[in-house]
Amino acid sequence: MAMTEALSMELVERIGGSVDKVGAEERAAALSKRSIKKDSKLWALDLAVRCIDLTTLEGQDTPGKVRQMASKAIRPDPGDPTIPSVAAVCVYPRLVSVAKEAVKGSSVKVASVATGFPSGQMAADLRVEEIRRAIADGADEIDNVISRGALLAGDEQAIFDEVVVAKEACGDVHLKVIIEAGELATYDRVRRASLIAMAAGADVIKTSTGKISPASTLPFCLVMAEAIRDFQHETGRKVGLKVAGGIRSSKDAIRYLVIVNETLGDDWLDPDMFRIGASSLLNDLLMQIHKQRTGIYADPDRYTQD
Amino acid sequence: MSRVEVRKTYKLYLGGDFPRSESGRSYEVLKPQGTFLANAVRASRKDVRDAVVAARKAQPNWASATAYNRGQVLYRIAEMMETRRPELASEVAAAEGKRGSDKQIDTAIDTFVWYAGLADKLSQIAGGLNPVAGPYFNLTVPEPTGVVGIVAPESPSLAGVVARIAPALCGGNATVVLASEAHPLPSIALAECLATADVPGGVVNILTGHKDELVPILASHGDVDAIDITGVEDSAIADTEIAAAGNIKRVIRAEGSPSPTEAIAFMEFKTVWHPKGT
């Protein structure tokens, strides 16, 4: 396969770098204390809603569940038209056609996980086939998991190659590469995996599948955002960031927004560049918006659970 | 050599812990003569929010405990208050004067004993088999309302708050209590009894602070199912009831001494129809 200069492991070596563990955790903790109040908070809550990939990735998912979720994605609060739609719904490949039909006519995109989600333990040809099928069914975005096993065994080239192939299969479709930071164990490896994914053509890098613990943490987000920043300095290309897994409260969502803003700047405060993969977070955002506008703490029973 | 005095910091009781206010504020509590007694925490709206979250989380388990078990826990509170009687008495005496303080402790402890006995009798008294014109059993069962906000009366400082908490707990509710504003310290001493009496964390949450600041927050809160306005000033009752109407809260007021009616006021009723089979 012909590799352009932008698509090579050499780029990863050139950017390189390692992560100061204590420094990263300290900075993430310091940024998480920033106080966002009043109008800024409302703005951040609204942005967080617009950045959500409303997700259901369970064995028990049914077409009905996906349709319900899609209608919630389009109009999160049926009683309040001022609440914007979320960015996308995220489902398993089998349910892409259902989701696509359900969001028709709205701005909500359909994201499909692929390549043997969540483990990534799938043969190379089947990985590509799964991406092709999801796209054929109408997926606008692909959430692709890397083979962490290969990476941990030291085969970085394998990861690089599989992302190149995935991007080829995607064409213009947005490719998000899940590095599953929680399984990589060290921040150095998280940075390394991020750089490999970006060098191989990822449009977005994503923290976690949400299926393991720790999923998304503030330091992971910081380390990956710094990798994106360094990659942009080197190549000029802006790569997006998606955080997913365990983000349930508005407070957490705002903390991620602060880290992204402080590390990458406000170009990334946009659903095209930053996403939050979540399900229960949306209700908390709606309740916080209600509270912020009226001064009255909201009743959770007013919001649908699915 | 004289020893440095170890003075107590009065804190909130929230989710089974004793935190300071998230706001870091405090206010001065005065002796009956009007001189300084101690600093108490001045809780903020966020403390109210946190208390409601804790109560909501704790409520299902408390409600699903058997009535017999709830009775045991209420009795255990009485036991813990009895062992801490000197401390409770000195707090009450410091707040309202020595006169009548012993009597007040008796009343408070006896109130818990009384409701401990009622716990496993409540559903027989409040529920029952209703006569209906048809081949059906028609059953009425009392169920706890859920999370109850309690505005404790200003005085008596201890017996007053106990008279409102005990009937609410009896039926399986979780409570967020705003203590007497003028005499909050006996409520915190009570919290220390609750914490050692097998009351699950979050079932009772006690906040101290300014009522004019906290009552509207509690009364309007969408996740609070009922509010006891016994300790709300007459001039503020109308506004409190209007705020409570936002999510159709049950509004409750003390009737008097311990009775099933007091506990039933904190309950809702579920009616079930069941066909009579042969």
Chai-1 contact restraints between the chains, C-beta under 6 A:
chainA,res_idxA,chainB,res_idxB,connection_type,confidence,min_distance_angstrom,max_distance_angstrom,comment,restraint_id
A,I296,B,S220,contact,1.0,0.0,6.0,A-B,restraint_1
A,Y297,B,R49,contact,1.0,0.0,6.0,A-B,restraint_2
A,Y297,B,H221,contact,1.0,0.0,6.0,A-B,restraint_3
A,Y297,B,G222,contact,1.0,0.0,6.0,A-B,restraint_4
A,A298,B,G222,contact,1.0,0.0,6.0,A-B,restraint_5
A,D299,B,G222,contact,1.0,0.0,6.0,A-B,restraint_6
A,D299,B,D223,contact,1.0,0.0,6.0,A-B,restraint_7
A,D299,B,N247,contact,1.0,0.0,6.0,A-B,restraint_8
A,P300,B,D223,contact,1.0,0.0,6.0,A-B,restraint_9
